[in-house]
Amino acid sequence: MIEITFPRTIIVGKGASEYLRNIEGKKALVIIGKNVRELGFADKVAGYLREAGIEPIFFEVEPEPSVETIMRGAELARAYAPDLIIGLGGGSNIDAAKAIWALYERPDVELASIRPFVKLGLRKRAKLICIPTTSGAGSEASGASVITNPAEEKKMELYSRELVPDIAIVDSDFPMTMPQKLVAETGFDALSHAMEAYVSPFKNDFSEILAIKAIQLIFKYLQRSYMNPKDMEAREKMHIAATMAGMAFANAGVGVTHALGHAAGGVLHIPHGRAMAIILPYSIEYNAKVAMQRYAEIARAVGIEAKTDDDAWKILVESIMQLRRNLNIPSSFKEAGISREEFEKKLEDLANKAAKSAVLRGSPRPLSIEEARKLFIYIYEGKRVGF
């Protein structure tokens, strides 16, 4: 038996955020970031909410928000008592909205206790609406929330099916403003979600079809979206692909790419999308010993012709590395500007945190501390993985 959870309602397309004009409620707490405010998205959403008779207030969070920020947001929620919590922006804003919502509903719960088999009993005070403005995290379709604990240089990997939003609004107008660098890094985040979901030991018929379609869309449209900011079709398809990838990994899990990436984000402070882009080819090489057939299926689904599965997955890795080069993303931690001194000083912490990551349950190949240490060295140097 498997349990599949998607948002109850998904609104997709140009102008989809106008759906807010017709929702029911009295007060909304809208979680945003600085860019969302500066780009006018906050005002746009506020206007629609007021047309619906809902009074919004805003709470601004930083990229990759901290535990302290979440606590402040939850305090504001308790003081304002909204019946709607809205996450507007990239994955950081939406992850923050989920965590704030959980603590608003359950002030007796510790953030760290939000785990798959812990019953939270949400939705007694408010519903959750998520509106992505970038095309990568897929958080609008999942129950995952990643929060930073700066004191421990750690990414807290929170997950509950109860955190899956009630409504996801995938408005293709929003990603039209994304700069090239953000398009590239969020696009690779979406690709990592879809690829890890496809090879996960918890894969199922629902996650497979969503993952493979998302991968096909990303291979077709990511570079177009990067090269031409006015390519409405490419931006819209990437926005849809990110949500589909989110739906896939929400019901199958992610694995070693994210275990390594969360450690790198917390310890080395590499932005999540960039970390995913750097790590993905190395993680495929690592996993291929046990998941070669699955990667070969992905390769053929994106049009790669090869006589054997062994050839197919290797060409897939080369294709991903070429796409990464075309999008001007670093190919190693060293190339990303991490000094050798800092890397060597923090290597043990990186390896320990990656090997203990909760998301590794979704990896087709286990990861020991020794293997994590070795993988990080290869990723730092830019060496091909052959172990």
C-alpha positions in Angstrom: 0.0 0.0 0.0 1.2 3.5 -0.8 -0.1 6.9 0.1 -0.2 9.6 -2.6 -0.7 13.2 -1.6 -1.0 16.2 -3.9 -2.4 19.7 -3.2 -6.2 19.6 -3.2 -6.3 22.3 -5.9 -3.7 23.4 -8.5 -4.3 26.5 -10.6 -2.0 26.7 -13.6 -1.4 29.2 -16.4 -1.0 32.8 -17.3 -2.8 35.0 -14.8 -3.5 32.1 -12.4 -3.1 34.3 -9.4 -6.3 36.0 -10.2 -7.9 32.9 -8.6 -7.3 34.7 -5.3 -10.1 37.1 -6.1 -12.6 34.3 -5.4 -11.2 32.6 -2.4 -12.9 32.7 1.0 -11.4 34.1 4.2 -11.0 37.1 6.4 -7.3 37.6 7.1 -4.1 36.4 5.4 -0.5 36.3 6.5 1.6 36.4 3.4 5.2 35.1 3.6 7.5 36.9 1.1 11.1 37.8 0.4 12.7 41.1 -0.5 12.6 40.5 -4.2 9.0 39.6 -4.2 8.2 43.0 -2.7 10.5 44.9 -5.0 9.1 43.2 -8.1 5.5 44.2 -7.2 4.3 40.6 -6.7 3.3 41.3 -3.1 1.1 44.3 -4.1 -0.5 42.3 -6.9 -1.5 39.5 -4.5 -2.6 42.0 -1.9 -4.9 43.6 -4.5 -6.5 40.3 -5.4 -7.0 39.4 -1.7 -8.6 42.7 -0.9 -11.0 42.2 -3.8 -12.0 38.9 -2.1 -12.6 40.8 1.2 -9.5 39.4 2.8 -7.0 41.7 4.6 -3.4 40.7 4.2 -0.3 41.5 6.2 3.2 40.5 5.1 6.2 38.9 6.8 9.5 39.0 5.0 12.0 36.2 5.3 15.6 35.9 4.1 16.9 33.4 1.6 17.2 29.9 3.2 15.4 31.1 6.3 16.6 30.5 9.8 14.9 28.9 12.8 14.8 32.3 14.5 13.0 33.8 11.5 10.4 31.0 11.6 9.8 31.6 15.3 9.2 35.3 14.7 6.8 34.5 11.9 4.9 32.1 14.1 4.6 34.8 16.8 3.2 37.3 14.3 0.7 34.6 13.1 -0.5 34.0 16.6 -1.0 37.7 17.2 -2.8 38.3 13.9 -4.8 35.1 13.8 -5.2 34.6 10.0 -7.4 32.0 8.5 -5.0 31.9 5.4 -1.3 31.4 5.3 0.2 32.2 1.9 3.7 31.5 0.8 4.7 33.8 -2.1 8.1 33.5 -3.8 10.8 30.9 -4.2 11.3 27.8 -2.3 12.7 29.6 0.8 9.5 31.7 1.2 7.2 28.7 0.7 9.2 26.5 3.0 9.0 29.3 5.6 5.3 29.6 5.2 4.9 25.9 5.9 7.0 26.0 9.0 5.3 29.1 10.3 1.9 27.6 9.6 2.8 24.4 11.5 3.9 26.4 14.6 0.8 28.7 14.4 -1.5 25.7 14.3 0.6 23.8 16.9 2.5 26.1 19.2 3.3 23.1 21.4 5.4 21.4 18.6 9.1 21.8 18.2 10.3 22.3 14.6 12.6 19.4 14.7 9.8 17.1 15.6 8.0 17.6 12.2 8.6 14.2 10.7 6.6 11.9 8.4 4.9 9.8 11.0 4.1 12.5 13.5 0.5 13.6 13.5 0.1 17.4 13.6 -3.6 17.9 13.1 -3.3 21.0 11.0 -6.0 23.1 9.3 -7.9 23.9 12.5 -6.9 27.6 12.3 -5.9 28.3 8.7 -5.4 26.8 5.2 -2.2 27.0 3.3 -1.8 28.6 -0.2 1.5 28.5 -2.0 2.4 30.6 -5.1 5.8 30.0 -6.6 7.5 32.9 -8.4 10.6 30.8 -9.4 10.7 27.5 -11.2 12.7 25.0 -9.2 11.8 24.1 -5.6 8.5 22.5 -6.2 7.6 23.3 -2.6 4.1 24.3 -3.6 3.4 20.6 -4.3 5.2 18.9 -1.5 5.2 18.4 2.3 8.9 19.2 2.6 10.3 22.3 4.4 14.0 23.0 4.7 14.9 25.5 7.5 18.4 26.6 8.4 19.9 26.3 11.8 22.9 28.7 11.7 24.2 27.8 15.1 24.7 24.2 14.0 25.4 25.0 10.3 22.7 22.6 9.5 19.7 22.3 7.2 16.7 21.0 9.1 14.8 18.5 6.8 11.2 18.8 7.9 8.5 16.7 6.3 4.8 15.9 6.8 2.1 15.1 4.3 0.0 17.5 6.3 2.3 20.3 5.0 1.2 19.8 1.4 -0.6 23.0 0.5 -4.3 23.1 0.1 -4.0 25.3 -3.0 -1.0 25.7 -5.3 -1.1 28.6 -7.8 1.3 28.2 -10.7 1.1 31.5 -12.5 3.4 31.7 -15.5 3.5 35.5 -15.3 5.8 35.4 -12.3 8.8 33.5 -13.7 9.1 36.0 -16.6 11.1 38.3 -14.3 13.7 35.7 -13.3 17.3 36.6 -14.2 19.5 34.1 -16.0 21.4 32.9 -13.0 18.2 32.1 -11.1 16.7 30.4 -14.1 19.7 28.1 -14.4 20.0 27.2 -10.7 16.3 26.7 -10.0 16.0 24.7 -13.2 18.7 22.3 -12.0 16.9 22.1 -8.6 13.8 20.9 -10.5 15.9 18.5 -12.5 17.5 17.0 -9.4 14.0 16.5 -7.8 12.7 14.7 -10.9 15.7 12.5 -11.4 16.0 11.5 -7.8 12.3 10.7 -7.6 12.6 8.5 -10.7 15.4 6.3 -9.2 14.0 6.3 -5.6 13.3 2.9 -4.0 9.9 4.5 -3.1 9.0 5.2 -6.8 5.5 4.4 -7.9 3.4 4.7 -11.0 2.3 8.3 -10.1 5.7 9.6 -9.3 7.3 7.9 -12.3 5.0 9.6 -14.9 5.4 13.0 -13.3 9.1 12.7 -12.9 9.8 11.6 -16.5 7.6 14.3 -18.0 9.3 16.9 -15.8 12.7 15.7 -17.0 11.6 15.8 -20.6 10.3 19.4 -20.2 13.5 20.5 -18.5 15.7 19.1 -21.2 13.6 20.8 -23.8 13.0 24.2 -22.2 15.6 25.0 -19.6 18.2 26.3 -21.9 15.6 28.2 -24.0 14.3 29.8 -20.8 17.9 30.8 -19.9 18.8 32.2 -23.3 15.7 34.2 -23.9 13.9 35.8 -21.0 11.0 36.7 -23.3 10.3 33.1 -24.3 6.9 32.8 -22.6 6.5 29.2 -23.7 9.8 28.1 -22.2 9.3 30.0 -18.9 5.7 28.5 -18.6 6.8 25.0 -19.3 9.7 25.2 -16.8 7.2 26.5 -14.2 5.0 23.5 -14.8 8.0 21.1 -14.8 9.1 22.4 -11.4 5.7 21.7 -9.9 5.5 18.3 -11.6 8.9 17.4 -10.2 7.7 18.6 -6.8 4.7 16.3 -7.0 7.0 13.4 -8.0 9.5 13.8 -5.2 6.7 14.5 -2.6 5.5 11.0 -3.3 8.8 9.1 -3.9 11.5 11.1 -2.0 14.9 12.4 -2.9 18.3 10.9 -2.1 22.0 11.4 -2.2 22.1 14.6 -4.3 20.0 16.3 -1.7 21.8 14.8 1.3 25.1 16.1 0.0 23.4 19.4 -1.1 21.8 20.1 2.3 25.1 19.5 4.0 26.9 21.8 1.5 24.3 24.5 2.0 24.4 24.4 5.8 28.2 24.1 6.2 29.6 25.8 3.1 26.7 28.2 2.5 26.3 27.3 -1.2 22.9 28.3 -2.5 20.7 25.3 -2.9 20.0 25.4 -6.6 23.7 25.9 -7.3 24.6 23.0 -5.0 22.2 20.7 -6.9 23.6 21.7 -10.3 27.2 21.0 -9.1 26.4 17.7 -7.3 23.9 16.0 -9.7 26.3 14.5 -12.2 28.5 13.1 -9.4 25.5 11.6 -7.6 24.4 9.9 -10.8 27.8 8.4 -11.3 27.7 7.2 -7.6 24.2 5.7 -7.9 24.7 4.1 -11.3 26.2 1.0 -9.8 22.8 0.1 -8.5 20.5 2.2 -10.7 22.0 2.1 -14.2 18.8 0.8 -15.8 16.7 3.6 -14.4 19.2 6.3 -15.6 19.2 4.6 -19.0 15.4 4.8 -19.1 15.7 8.6 -18.4 18.4 8.9 -21.1 16.1 7.3 -23.7 13.1 9.3 -22.6 15.0 12.5 -23.5 16.1 11.2 -26.9 19.5 9.8 -26.2 20.3 6.9 -28.5 22.6 4.2 -27.1 23.1 0.4 -27.7 23.5 -0.5 -24.1 22.2 0.8 -20.7 25.9 1.4 -19.7 26.4 3.7 -22.7 23.0 5.4 -22.2 23.5 6.5 -18.6 27.0 7.7 -19.3 25.8 9.9 -22.3 23.1 11.2 -19.9 25.7 12.4 -17.5 27.7 14.1 -20.3 24.5 15.8 -21.5 23.8 17.1 -18.0 27.3 18.4 -17.7 27.1 20.1 -21.1 23.8 21.7 -20.1 25.5 22.9 -16.9 28.3 24.5 -18.9 25.8 26.1 -21.3 24.1 27.7 -18.3 27.4 29.0 -16.9 27.1 27.0 -13.6 30.3 25.9 -11.8 31.2 22.2 -12.2 32.9 21.8 -8.8 33.0 23.3 -5.3 36.5 24.6 -6.1 35.2 26.3 -9.2 32.3 27.7 -7.1 34.8 29.7 -5.0 35.2 27.4 -1.9 38.8 27.6 -0.7 40.7 24.4 -0.1 41.4 25.6 3.4 37.7 26.0 4.2 36.8 22.8 2.5 39.4 20.6 4.3 38.5 22.3 7.6 34.8 21.4 7.2 35.1 18.1 5.4 34.4 15.9 8.4 31.3 17.9 9.3 30.1 17.8 5.7 30.5 14.0 5.5 28.8 13.4 8.9 25.8 15.6 8.1 25.3 14.1 4.6 25.6 10.5 5.8 23.0 11.2 8.6 20.6 13.0 6.3 16.9 12.0 6.6 16.5 12.1 2.9 18.9 9.2 2.2 16.0 6.8 2.6 15.1 7.9 -0.9 18.5 7.0 -2.3 18.9 3.7 -4.4 22.4 3.4 -2.9 23.3 3.8 0.8 25.9 6.5 1.8 28.4 5.9 4.6 30.4 8.6 6.2 33.5 7.3 4.4 31.7 7.3 1.0 30.3 10.8 1.7 33.8 12.1 2.6 35.1 10.6 -0.7 32.3 12.0 -2.7 32.8 15.5 -1.3 36.5 15.3 -2.2 35.6 14.3 -5.8 33.0 17.1 -6.0 35.5 19.6 -4.7 38.1 18.6 -7.2 35.8 18.0 -10.1 36.9 14.3 -10.5 34.7 11.7 -12.1 33.2 9.2 -9.7 34.2 5.6 -10.2 33.6 3.9 -6.9 
